[in-house]
Amino acid sequence: MPSIRPVAISCRPRYFGEAEARGFFAGGHILKVAILIDGGFFLKRFPTIHPDKDKRDPNIVAKCIGSLIRKHLEKLNKDVCVKEPWSLLYRSFFYDARPFSENAMLPVTRRQINLRNSDTARFRNELFDLLSAMPKMALRLGTVQRKSNRSWVISGEAQKKLLTQELNVDELVDDDFQLNVGQKGVDMRLGLDVASLTLKKQVDTIVLVTGDADFVPAAKLARREGVSINLDPLWQNVAKDLFEHIDGLYSGVQNPSRRQRNDS
């Protein structure tokens, strides 16, 4: 499927007129923005967009999320020109899932572990606590459930080494496997919020920080109702069917390729 690379700037939302560019619509109200962040997508992209920052430190990650929100508000404020960009924000939303907290048996050593105390669980819970303390931030948390009766699946890297005979089966270790779990209810919450914000006329612009084309139906609904949809794919390629249903493309973080060129 063809893909589109994000660009450094976004076009002005299509329904803006020159009068509205001064910060007010015909109805007399100030532009209101909702920023919806797909948390799993953001955390997956974090090492690429912030290679110099510790992805395991919840304080650093939370600050980067705050910076991302601020950059988008500053970008939008170039069109509407209000004194304080943060006044444009209706609310930010962060979508993720509570960490898996059941007991499990490691696949090779057969040792019992409590995943509630894992590094991943501690990181996620600390990050959620920090985000919940941010002004105008709403957490939307789904659940993590086992995908099937298989508790563990072999990692892609280990599978590749087995196929190329760099690794024998009897050399596999616990770290060569991943817990076979998946998020439930996260995408549904994001789609429902897009629909609710639109139909209740709570915002004029929605910024989606995601790379998932599953949100196309929600984006189409919003645009039919006059809400501008801006997409931030964090410099990941954008699928054509998603690109067709947005009004602007802009990233609130520096292009990783440009950063690498500056560092070299």
N, C-alpha and C positions, 0 to 999 in steps of 0.2 A: 504494500500500500504506500502511495506517495506520502511524503512527510514534509513539513515546513519548519524551517529553523526559526526560532524566535529572534526578534530584532531588538535593538537597544531602546527604541521608542515606540509608543503606541499612537495610533490615529485617535483624534478626538472622537468620542462616541457620536454616532451618526445623527442622533436627534437633537444635539446641542445647536442652538442658534447663537448669534452674536450677543444678544441681550443676556442669555443664560450664562455666557462665558464670564460675566462679572460676578457670578456667585449666586444668582437667583433665577428661578424658573418663572414662567408666566404666572403661576399660582402664588408666587411670593415667598416660597420657602427655600431655604438653603439646601444645596446638594447634600444628600446623605448617602453614605457608603457603607456596605458590609463587606468584610474580607473573610473569606471562607478558606481555611487551610486544611488540606488533606494531610493529616499528621504522619501517616505511614509513608506517604510519598515524600514529604519534606525530610523526614529522618533518613530515608534511603538516599536522597540526593545530597544530604548534608556533607559527606566527605568530599564530594565533587565540587560543590559551590563554596565550601569553606575548608580547603585542604590544610590550612594552617591552624585550625581550631580543633580542640579536643571534643570529639563527638560523644564521649562518655561522661562529660561534665554537664549536668542538667542546668547549672547556672549559665554556662556559656551558650548552650543551645537556646535557653529561654531568652537571653539577650539578643541573639540573632533573630529570633522570631519577632521580638519587639522592633528591631531595626528593619526587618522586612515590611512590617505594617507601616512604619513611619515613612519608608521610601515610597510606598504606594500612595499614601496620603499626600506627600509632597509633590509627587508626579501629577495627581489629579488636581491639586491646588494651583498648578500652573495654568489650568483652564479657568478655574472659578475664582481664584484670587481673594480668598478670605484671609483674615489676619493670622489665625491659628489653624494650621492644617488638621490638627487633632479634632477640631470642632466638626469636621466633615464625617467623622466616624460614628456610625450608628452602633455597631458592635463588631468585634472580631470573633470568629468561631474556630475552634481547633478540634478536629475529628480524629479520634484514635480509639483504642480499646484498652480496657484494663488488662494488665499482664496475666498470662496463664499462671494459676497459683496452685494447681493440684500437685500431688506427689507423682513421681515417675521413676522408672528403673532404667538406668543407663544401658544402652544396647550391647556394649562389649563387656564392661566390668561387672554389669548387673548390680551395681550399687544403687541404693535408693537415695533419691534427692528430693528436697522440698523446693519447688520452683518459686515459691513465694519469697524465698530469701536469695534468689539468683541476682546477679549483677544487672541483668536486663530488667527484672521486676523493680529493683530499687531505683534504677535510673528513671523508668517510666513514672513511677509513683512520685518521685521527687520533682520531675518535670511538671507533672500535672498540678502538684501543689503550688509551684512557682507561677504557672500560667493562670491558675484560678485566682491568684492574688493580683493579677494585672487588671488595670481599669478597663472596663468595657470588653472583657474577654469572657466568652462562654465556652465551656468544655462540653463536647458531645461525645460520650464514651460508649462504645459498643462492648461486646464481649469477645473472648478468644475461646474457641472450642476445637476439640479434636476433629480432624477431617474424616478419619476412617478408623477401622480397627487397628491399623498399623500406627504404633506410637511414634516411630522414628522412620525417617527416610534418609537415604544416603545423599550427601551433598554433591553438587554438580562437579566440584573440583576433584573429589575423591572418585567419583564415577569416571571422570576423564582419565585419571591415573590408572584405574583398573583396566579400562579399555585399551590403553596404550602400554599396558604391562609394566608401568613404572611402580605399581603397587600390587601386592598380592592380598588376597582376601584375609589371610591370617595376620596381615600387618595393619588391618584397620583398627582405629582407636575410637573412643567415644566422640572425639571432636570431629570425626568424619561424618557424623550424622546430625540431622536437624530434627527437632520435634515437629511432628506432623500436625500442625494446628493452623487455624485461619481465623481472621476477624469476621464477626457477624454483626450486622446492623449498622455498620459505619457508613457505607455508601448510601443506605436508605435514609439515614439522618441528614446527610448533606443534601440529598435531593429534596427531602421534605422541607428543609429550611429555605432552599432557593424558592420553592413554590410558596411557602408561607410569607416570606419577606416580600415577594412579588404581589401576591393577591391581597395582602393587607396594606400594600402601598407604604411600607415602612422605609424603603430605600429607593434611590434612583439609579444607583450603580452597584453591581456586585463584582468583586474581584475573586476569581477562583484560582487558588494556588494548587494546581493538580496537573496530572498528565493523563488522566483517565477519561476516555471517551464515553464511559457509562453515564456521564452527566449531560450528554447531549439533549435528551428529552427535557430535562429541567431547564437547560439554557434556552431551548426553543420556546418554552412557555414564558420565561422571563422576557425574552425579546419581543414576543407577540404582545405582551402587556406594557411595552415601552420602557423596560428596564435595560440599561446597558450592561453587557457582560464583557468584562475584561479578563483575560487569561494570563496567568504567570506559570509557565511550565518549568521554571527554574533551569532554563537553557537546555531542556530536553526537547528532542524533535516532537513536533505536534502532528498527530494524525490528521489527514485531510478532512475526515468527516467531523472532527472536533473544530478545526480551524474555520469551517464554513459557518459555524453557529456562534461566533463571538464577534464583538465589536472592536476590541483592541487587544493587542499583544504586547506585553511589557514585563520585564523581570525586575524585581526589587533587589537583586543581587548582581554583583559584577560578573561579566562573562568569564567563566573559568579559563577559557582559551586565551583571552586577553591578559588575564592575570599571569598565566604561565609565560606568555611572551615577555611581559614586563619584568618577570623574575629572572629570565634567562639573559 
